[in-house]
Amino acid sequence: MSGRQRHEPTVEEFVEGIRGGNRHLLSRAITLVESSRPEHERLAHQILDRCLGSERTSIRVGVTGSPGAGKSTFIEALGLHLTDAGKRVAVLAIDPSSSRSKGSILGDKSRMEKLAARPEAFIRPTATSGFLGGAAPRTHETILLCEAAGYEVIIVETVGVGQSEIVVNSMVDFILLLMLPGSGDELQGIKRGIMEIADAIAINKADGDRRRIAEISKGDFESALRLLPEKHPGWERKVLLTSALEGAGIGEVWENIEAFAAAMRRSGEWREQRREQLRHLLHAIAEERLKREFYNAPAVKAAKAQVEQQVVVGSLSPFTGALKLLEAFRGK
Amino acid sequence: MSGRQRHEPTVEEFVEGIRGGNRHLLSRAITLVESSRPEHERLAHQILDRCLGSERTSIRVGVTGSPGAGKSTFIEALGLHLTDAGKRVAVLAIDPSSSRSKGSILGDKSRMEKLAARPEAFIRPTATSGFLGGAAPRTHETILLCEAAGYEVIIVETVGVGQSEIVVNSMVDFILLLMLPGSGDELQGIKRGIMEIADAIAINKADGDRRRIAEISKGDFESALRLLPEKHPGWERKVLLTSALEGAGIGEVWENIEAFAAAMRRSGEWREQRREQLRHLLHAIAEERLKREFYNAPAVKAAKAQVEQQVVVGSLSPFTGALKLLEAFRGK
């Protein structure tokens, strides 16, 4: 077909490779998913179409927290705990780069080298430059590919800046909020919206001198959680103490996640949430394509320059201008 | 016309009233702008169409900062400073309510009572429940109405959570970031994306014991700003010390804003930025209406339930499902 490059595997080769655990083909498929080129998108969707509906079960865990909360170290510790138990783990990092400098907020983050060395682990950072102001990254599609490749736990890392958490909430099963012992009031203030979407809070770096402060913080967070509206009826959000450095509390976090999965599966909410997420993805894709068709329509392209010019000089209002563009799209 | 309620003023009455400084009609027009009812939107756009293109000049200032930075008190002090100088000031507050509880992050915020009592001031809070995850508020349109009503300085207050700053950056001339003396490293980490869109930083509450810490913070922020990419070539971003409580530094902030306006007007960037903002508004409105037309199209409505059902049970992928919805929209 047009658009396929030489040596590019066929859809069948991609699908077979991914299902067979071929990490190289999985990586290449994710690159296609993240590409903005229409021919890549077409191929990506053909692959995704065939990868969906596998019977494999997975748990998707979102891990969020502000820079400095130790997310990378925590995720590596959790990943090692799980691979030790024989589970296959994929780690996806959403890294919302600053919209102006295109630089990473995280800076020189840990690369999870120990976990990366494990054959049961797959680690994929996702650069999402301009995400705050622009398009969402393709994390949901990447999750689907990793599940088709047989990864049983998908960990999605986000920086706690608000918007990315809301997005992640629409694609994972469980959200863990990492906090630091004794974080100041201001930081907590900014975190309130994020606290509300957490299914558990882990106070990380609860080691050495910080252990006692962490225990006080635990009580504070437990009180705060009680004041927030329920996220899932019948699920009591816990505050756990962890030290990724010492490996303490990691097992308890995983037990909490498994208890959550069991409770949600019993109540039927698990299936309901996954269904709602697919519905969300359906609409997100439809809206994105709609917008693209709009701006690519010859009539809109033809009208756009003149309408923009009239709007910016003030001879046409943006409201009337928008109507003109829509009329052009409808072919009137 | 259909959709107009009894006793609703005509478009002409609205426009004359707004231009004549009638605060009641201005408020009613903003309510129309914020309404999601199509007949209100139609009327609002007719009013806005007629209000645009006035020759009045204005300065639009965005004020951002985390909860606790003293934004309300600062804005009231700045507003009083300006009304004392005979200027007419409008204050619009974007309050991104939490997406789950619909509750305000700010809680019981100061109501700017002194400023509200001034006949030269107009204060309008904007509830934007679900903004983080949903539609943008109508702040840009509200700014245009306030300008038609003769307000010379428009102050837009936002909470420093990331997304709302990016939105505000697309509608104001100048962004002031309020910080606290000696704010911790973590908070600064989260603020980096927001620091990049600031045209000046004010370290607020620089009074009493905090004065000395504030002076150290000033140096830190100045260094940090030098590391960030330029926002406007030829404009050196300043770090100022203010105490809204004592009224200190407020005049200096305003002088800085006026110096910015003068420099940008000289270089032509002022006009360019305003034009770019109108272009942005044009596209935002067009995209929103496009989306609405899509979901309201009878063929899409007819196909939607079945496509959604097939997607959530896994018999159709979201990618193919989206294509089916788009085909329905195109009438295929």
Interface residues (C-beta under 8 A of the other chain):
Chain A: H45 L48 D49 L52 G53 S66 P67 G68 A69 P96 S98 S99 R100 S101 I105 L132 G133 V159 G160 V161 G162 Q163 I166 L180 S183 G184 D185 E186 L187 G189 I190 R192 G193 E196 I197 L228 P229 K231 R275 E276 L278 R279 L281 L282 H283 I285 A286 E287 R289 L290 K291 E293 F294 V307 E308 V311 V312 V313 G314 S315 S317 P318 F319 T320 G321 A322 L323 L325 L326 F329
Chain B: H45 L48 D49 L52 G53 S66 P67 G68 A69 P96 S98 S99 R100 S101 I105 L132 G133 G160 V161 G162 Q163 I166 L180 S183 G184 D185 E186 L187 G189 I190 R192 G193 E196 I197 L228 P229 K231 R275 E276 L278 R279 L281 L282 H283 I285 A286 E287 R289 L290 K291 E293 F294 V307 E308 V311 V312 V313 G314 S315 S317 P318 F319 T320 G321 A322 L323 L325 L326 F329
